[in-house]
């Protein structure tokens, strides 16, 4: 088993990766929505 300090760091790293992925997906969806609205407006 990992020492408690290492477990804490690995949990923080996992949370950071999940947050980064969610942020990327949200921004990608926003870009896709923006592009589709530009196409439909043209």
HELIX and SHEET records of a PDB file:
HELIX    1   1 UNK A    4  UNK A   41  1                                  38    
END                                                                             
